[in-house]
Amino acid sequence: MGIYEELRARGLIAQVTNEDEIRGLVNNGKATFYIGFDPTADSLHVGHFMALCLMKRLQMAGNRPVVLVGGGTGMIGDPSGRTDMRQMMTTETIQHNCDCFKRQMERFIDFGEGKAIMVNNADWLLKLNYIDVLREVGACFSVNNMLRAECYKQRMEKGLSFLEFNYMIMQSYDFYYLYQHYGCNMQFGGDDQWSNMLGGTDLIRKKLGEDAHAMTITLLLNSEGKKMGKTASGAVWLDPNKTSPYDFYQYWRNVGDGDVLKCIRMLTFLPLEQIDEMDKWEGSELNRAKEILAYELTALVHGEEEAKRAQETAKSVFSSGNAADMPTYKVDDDDFIDGKVDILTILAKSGLCTSKGDARRNVQQGGVEADGEKVTDIGLSFSAEKLRDGVVVKRGKKNFMKILY
């Protein structure tokens, strides 16, 4: 199986410009590809995780990654997936964030001699002359086509600034520049970047008469269709000072039953044959799958030692029931009905039980406690005010979790 077929089997590929040509390039190690990262914070987060793993997989297959940090585009802000304009940053903040990104990326990507390279689009975008850009690049873009792009359509009602309207042109120019100066023949990105990426392939074709390629990665969504990598307290960061290795481990340990095997397939480097066997797992076996997922991803980001420590801490917390250190589940607004959330929803969504049916059985069999008292009523509910201080829920002898809002 070639790397392209493996990416397909893992469910990573969303859209491609020319499947046969892309398959041939990546399977034969002939792709020089880039993925862009705008430095909007001083750490990468779980939203970047799949892109980093994709770069690692492709590099292992002999392809050359070009990491593009958006020191220039970061000054404009990508409107994709946004309902308002991004906060403007100083050049010093942008440079600091770029430096932080590289340190984190080095865990995934080999930047050694002749391997991956990192470039900053500020090096060429900040030198551009506005009139020259209008004449050289602006003539290649149809405003009608741009306004049909999803990233712009979703902003039209609230208002799209001319500043952001230029983002597609800047990203397209990046691809055009990288093609000319680094032989970069392919761009990868999230599925919400498709319109911007097509702008780049079109620009290269119109200006140079050459073919370049684009492939989008499937967005990491949970079974409810929401982007993964967010908690009630914010993003799950790769920086251990922003999200501790233990909390990072617990985030993946607590994914839903319907998401765990998908995440293992898309994000870990476990062999597909092993994952195919795990597809048959159900019930309590899914908890074992969650532990495997959490360990593998924590080891990727923070190293084996931190992954082992997080795993051991989690096991000791569950066995001791120490509420000060135990993992937490933060109730979402959607969980509430008439201002309260019921115990069955809490048990199912927190991962303490595999489903509401499993939660009902545990309550009826006397296996659930809330703040040290046995739960006997399957209709027991908690208000937001009660959950602000937290309720410790116990299922069985060893499974504890603090429920918060």
N, C-alpha and C positions, 0 to 999 in steps of 0.2 A: 504494500500500500504506500503510495506516494504521500507527501505532506499535504497536498491539496485534497486528496481523498480523505486523509485523516481529519482535516479541518471540517470537511463536509460531515463526516461521521460524528464529530463532536458537536455539531450544530452551531458552528461559529460563523459560517458564511451567510450573509443576508442577500447582497446584490453584487453583481460583477458586470463589467463592461463587455468582456469577451472571454467566456469561460475557457475555451480551448487554448487560447494564447496564454492566459494567466496560469492555467494548469501546467503548460509546458515550461514556462519560466520558473515557477516556484519549485516544481518537481525536479528540475535540473540545476537548481541553485543559481539561476541566471537573473534573479530579480534583485535590483537595487531599489529598495522601497522605503517610503517614509511615512511616519505618523506624526502629527502635530500635537503639541501640548501647550496650551496657553497658560502662562504662569500666574493664575489668578489667586493663588495661595502659596504658602511656604512649604507645602507638602502635597504629594500626590494622595489620592484617596481610592476607595474601592471602585469608583467609577472609571478610573484609569487602569484598573487591574487587568481586565481582559486584554486591553491593547498591549500591555507589557508582556503578558503571557504569549500573545500572538507573535510579538517580535522575537521572543526567546525561541519559540518553536521554529519559526522561519530561519533564524540564524543557525540553529542546530542542524537545519537541512541544507546549509551551505549558502543561504542568501545573505545579502548585506543590508543591515538596517541603517537608516539615516534618521536620527532623532531630531526633530525640529522643535525647538522651544520658541514660542511666539513672543519674543521681546518687542516686536513691531506690531503684530496683530493684537497683542495684549493691550496695546494703547487704544484700540478701537473697541474690542469686545464682540464676541460672537453672539448674534441674536438667537441662534438655534436653541430651542427649548426654554427660552426666557420670556417672561411676561413684562419685564422692565429692563432698562438699560443697566449694564454692569458699571460698577464703581470705577472711576478713573484712577490709575495708579501712577506713582512717580517712577522715573527710570531707575532710581536706586532700589525701590521695592521690587520692581520687575527683575532686576539683575540678581538680587538676593534670592528670589523665588526660583530663578533658573538654576542657580548654584545648588540649592536644596534638591531640586529635581534630579540633577545628575548624580548626586550621592546616592539617592534612593534607587535610581535606574541601574546603577552598577551592580546591584544584587541580581538583576535579571539579564543584563546585556553585557557582552564582552566588548569593551572599547579599546582592546589592544591593537597593536600595529596591524594595519590592513583589515581590521574588523569593523565594528560599528563606528559611526562618527556622530557627533552632536554638533548641530549648527543653530544659529540664532538668527531669525529673519530680520531682526533689527539691523543686522550688518548690511543688508541691501535695501530694505524698505525705507529706512530713515534717510537714505541718500537720494531717493527718487525725487524728481522734479514734477510737480503737479501737472503742468502743461504737457510734459513729455509722456506722462502716464495716460492722460486723456487721449493723446494722439496715437500712442503705440498700443495701448491695451483697451482703453474705453471703447474704441470703435468696434472691438470684437464681441461686445456684449449687447444683447437685446434686453432693453428694460422690460418689455412685455414678458419675455421668458423668465427674467429674474423675479418678477412679481408673482409668477406662478409657482415659484419654489416654496416648499412647505415652511422653511425657516422664516420666510418673510410673510407668508399668508397669515400665520397665527399671530403676527404682531400688528397687522394692518388696522384692526379695530381700535387697539389701545394707542397706537401711534408708533411709527418706525422712523427713527432719526436718519438723516442723510449720512451721518457718521457710520451707523451700523449698516446702512445700505451698501457701503463700500466694502464690507467684510468679504463678501464672495469674490470680489475683484482682487483683493489682497491675497486671499488664500490661493486663488487660481494663479496669481503671479508667482507665489512661492513654488508651486509645482513647475511652472515654466522655467524659473531660475534654477531649481535643483536639477531639472532635466538637462539644461545647458551646461552647468558647471560640475555636476557630480554624476552624470549619467543615470539619474534616478528615473526609472521607467514605470514606477508603480506607486500608487498612494493607497493607504489603508486608513480607515477611520470608522467611527460609530455610524450606525444606520441613519442617524439624523443629520449626517454630513453629506449625504448623497448628492444633493444639488450643488454644493460647493465643490465637490470633487469632480463632478462632470464639467463644471466651469473650467477647471484646470486642464482636463483632457481636451476640451474643445479649443482652449487657447493655444495649447501646444500644436494641435493639428492646423489651426488657422495661421499661426505665426511661423511654424517650422515645417509644416507638411509631414509631421511624424506622428506615429501612434504611441500613446501612453495609456496606462490602464489604471483602473480604480476598482477597489473591492471594499464593501462595507461589512463590518462585524455586527453580528446580532447583538442587540442591546440586552443587557442583563436585567431581565424583569422577573418578578416573582409570579406566583400562580394567580395573583389578583391583577396582574398587568402593571404593577408599580415598579419603578426603578429600584434595584437593590443597592445597598451601600449607604442607606440613611437610617438613622435611629431617631427617636423622639428628641434626643439632645444634639442631633446634627449628623454630619458626615462621619463615616468610618475611615480614619486616616491611616496612611502607611507609616507615618512618623510615630515612633513609640512614645514620644513626649506628648502627643496629641490624643492618640488612642493606644493604650498600653497593650503589649502582646497578649495579656490575659483577656482584656476586653475584646481585642480582635479575634482571639480564639472563640470566645463566647458568642460573638456575633454569628459566626458560622455554625457553631454548635447548636444554635437556637433557630436555624432556618426552618421553614415549614417542611412537613413530610413530602409535599408535592414538589418541592424545589431542590431537595438535597441531591438527588441523583443527577439532575440537570446540571447543577453547579459542579459536581465532581467531574462530569463529562467535559464541561466547557473550560474549567479553570485548573484542574490538577493535571499532572503529567503521568498519572497512573495509566497502565496499558489499557487499551479499549477492551481487550478480552476480559480483563479483571472487572471492568466496569459493567460489561454485559452480564456477567454473573451476578453482580450486585443488583441489577435491574429486577431480579426475582425476589429480592428481599422485601419483607413487609412486617408490619407490627413493630415489635421491639427491636428487630434487626435494623430498622431505620435509624434508631438511636446510635447504633454502632457505625452506620454510614455517616452520620453527622459528626461523630468523633474523628473519623478518618478525614473527612472534608476539612474540619477545623485544624487538625494537626498538619495536614499537607500544606494548606495555605499559610498557616502561621510559620511553618518552616521555610517556605518560599520567601516570605517578607522579612522575617526576623531571625531566621536561622534555626537549626535543629535544637540547640540548647534551650532557646526561649520557648520553642514549641513544646518540648518535653516538660519544661517548668510550668507552662500554662495548663497542660493536660493534667499534670500531677496536682496542681492547685485546684483545678475544677473537680477532680475526683475526691480530694480531701474535703472540699467545701460541701459537696453533696453527701458525703458519708457522715460529716459532723453536724451539718445543718447550721453552720455559723452564719447568721444573717448579715453580719457586718461585711463578710467577704463574698457572699453568694451572688450568682449572676442575677440580673434583673430583666424584667420584661416591661416595656413602657406601652401602656394601652393607647391605641390610636383613637382619634375622635370617631372614626367609623365604627368602632366596637360598641359605642354607647347607643342604647335605645331608651328613649324617654329619660335621659339623664343618668342612666345606670348601665353597668356592664355586668353580665351574669357570670357565674362561676364556670359554666361549661365553656363559654367563649374564652375565658381566661386560660383554662386548662388546655384547650385545643390550640389556641394561637401562640401561647408561650412555649409550646413544645413539651409541656409536662405530660400531656396525653396526645395520642396520635390523631384523634378526631373528637368531635362532640359526642359521638356514640361511645367511644372509649372513655371519655370523661364522665358520661352518665353512668356507665357501669362502675367506674371507680368510686363515684360518690355513693351509689346505691349499695356497694359492697363495703362501705366504711373506710375506704382507703385514702380519703382526702381530708386535710386539715387546713384551716385558715387562722393565722395568728394563734396556733396552739389548740384550737377547738375543732373537734370533728365536724365536718360538714355533712348534714343529713338531708338538706333540702336542695334538690337539683335546681330550684328557682332562686337560690341565694344570689343577691346582686350587691354591687358596691357603687357608691356615688363617686364622682370625680374628687370631691372634697376628702373623702375617706382614703382614696388612693394617693393623694398628694404626699401623705406621710409614709405610704407604703404598707402593703399587706403581705405577710410571708405565707405563701401557699406551699403545702407539702403534699406530694403524691407518693404513697408507699413509704418505705423506711429511709430511702436515700435521696429522693429527688425533691429539691427545694428550689424556690425562686421567689424573689421579692418583686411584687407587682406594683408598679408606679404609674402615675399619670402626670 
